[in-house]
Amino acid sequence: MSRYLGSVCKLCRREKEKFFLKGEKCSANCTLERKKGKSSSGQRGFAKVRMSDYAKHLREKQKARRVYGLVEEQFRHYYKIAEKMRGSTGNNLIKLLELRLDNVVYRLGLASSKKMARQIVNHGNVLVNEKKIDIPRYQLKAGDIITIPEKYKANAVIKKLIEKPISNVPTWLSFDKNKVVGTVISDPLISEISYPINSQLIVEYYSK
């Protein structure tokens, strides 16, 4: 399946929001922050344009796609599954996206960005319930245990990430830093998603 291969900085500039798609690099050298609110010769920074309701719905859907690194076909597939589940379609959609294996690897602090998390999974460096899973979209559930192979723990990048203070692990996940073991405790909490997203706007977009 296709995936976006262009500049991720361009995605943030398009939405005029900072998604931290490059991990720590976004904190040190963000082109969005350099341009936002600043004017250069012949420019007036970002123009304030009043958006239509349709544009608001579209932009929220695009924002969610970019945060989770999905193309339209993948994102629409998740929406169709969420529609068939019990409860709020919007909340179901966010829960499905949060429970992707690549997203959980990122939320556990085993990758500095979701792109890096996807690569780690693709290369077979993640175990789920002691079985190698190399599919980033793999859906986790409560009770699943995420580990990494012993040989990969010696990787310099992983060692550096593990040694750093962990501050963004949500309450629906647990992480044993000493054993490098993560556990899905429960369904994701909407209040603790990767990035603030108004899922109701996405539902309204696809309902039209």
N, C-alpha and C positions, 0 to 999 in steps of 0.2 A: 504494500500500500504506500502511496506517495506521502512525502512529508516535506515541510518547509525547509529550504536550504539557503534562504537569503539571510540578510543581516537581521539579527534579533533586535538591534537598536532601532531599526526602522519600524518594527512593530510597536515599540513603546512610543516612538514619536507620532505614529499614526493615531494612537489612542490618547496621546498626551498624558500618559500615566507611566509610572515606573514599575515594571513587573519583576525586576531582578532576575531576568532570564539568563544572565551570565554569572550569577552568583556574586561573589565578593568583588569582581571587577566592576559591577554596577555601582558600588559604593565609592570606589576610588576615581573612576573616570567615566562619568555618565554624560553622554552628548545631550540628553534631554534636559538635564539641569543647566548645562552650559547655554542652551538656547532659550529655555523657558524664562519669560519675563525680561529678556534682554533684546536689545535692538542693535542691528548692524546697519551698515550703509544701505539705504534703499529698502529697509525692512522695518516692521513694527512688532516683531515678535509674533506670538500666536494670536491670530485674529479671533475675536469672540463672536461666534456665529450661533444664532438661535436654532436649535435642532428641532425637527418635527418629531412627533411621537414615533413614527417608523424608524427614523434615524437613531433615536435613543434605544429602541429595542435592538436594532441591528448592531450598534456599537457595543451593547452589553453582551450580546452573543459572541461577537468577535473578540471581545476582551477575555471572556471565559475560554474560548478556543485557544487563544494565545498563551494564557496562563498555564493551561494543561498541555500545550504543545500538540494540538490535534488539527487535522485538516477537516474541512466541512463534512465530508462523507463519514468520518469517524464520529464527529460530534453529533450529527443527526442520528446516527445509529444508537448512541447512548440515550438521546432524547426519546426515541421510539421505545426503548426498553423501559425508561423511567415512566412513560405514559401508561404502560401496562401494569406497573406495580401499584400496590395499595398506597394510599396516602397522597401527599402533595407531590405533583410531578416535578416541580422545581427543586424541592428538597431531595427527592429521589435522584434527580440528575446530579446534583452536587455530591451526594453520597457515593454514587457510582464512580465519579471522577476522582474523589478523594481516596477511594479504595483500590485504585490502580496500583500495581506493584511499584512502578517507577516513582509515583507520587509518594508512596509510603517510605520508600528508601530515602527520598529527599527529606521528608518530614522527620525521619529518625536521625538526620544529620550525617548520613553515610555518603552524601554527595553535596557539593556546593551549589548545584543547580539541577533543575529537572532534566536538562539535556545530558548532564553528566550521569545522573541516576539512570537514564534510559540506556546509556552506553554500558554502564556497569551491568545492568540486567542483560542486555543483548550479548555481552561477552561471557555470560554464564557464571558471573561472580556473586550470585545471590541464591540462597537456599530458602525454600519455604517448606516448613515441616520436614526438614532434612532432605528435600528433593530439589535438584537444580531446576530452576525455572528461568528461561531466557526470553520470556515474552513480557514486554513492558506493560501491556494492557491486562495482564493476568489480574483477575478480581479476587482480592483477599476478603476474608470474613472474620468475624470475631473468633478468637481462639488460635488463629494462625500465628506461627512463630517464624520470624525472619532472621536468618543468620548469614554469615559470609564464610566461604571456605578458609581453612587455616592458612593455606599458602597465600591467600589474598590479603590476609591481615598484616602481612609483612610489607605490603605495598606502601611506599613512602607517602603517597597522597592520602591513602586511607588512614594511616597512622596519624598524620597531621590532623585530619578531620576528627578522629576519635579523641585525640588529646585536647581539642578545643572545648571550652565550656559549652554545654548544650542548653539552649534557651527556648527553642521553638518547637519542642516536642509537645503535641497536643495531649490533652488528658485521655483521649480515647486510644492512645498508644502508650506503651511503656518501653523503656530502653535501659538495659543493663550495660553500662559502659565498660565494666571490667570484662564481662564475657562477650561483649558485642552481640547482644541478642535483643531483638525487638519483638514485641507482642501486640497484636491487635486485640484490645480489651473489649471494645464495643463498636457499634456503628459510629461513624463520624458525627461530631456535633457541628451543626450549621454555624454556630458562633465561633468555631475554630477552624474555618476553612483556610486554604493556602493564601487566598487573596480575596478581599471583599467583592462579592458579586451579587447582584440583585437577580436571583433566579426567576422571579416572577416576570421580569421584562423579557427573559428568554422564552418563557412559556407563551407569553402574548405574541412574541415574534413568530413562533412556529404555528400558533393557532389561527393566524390570519390567512 
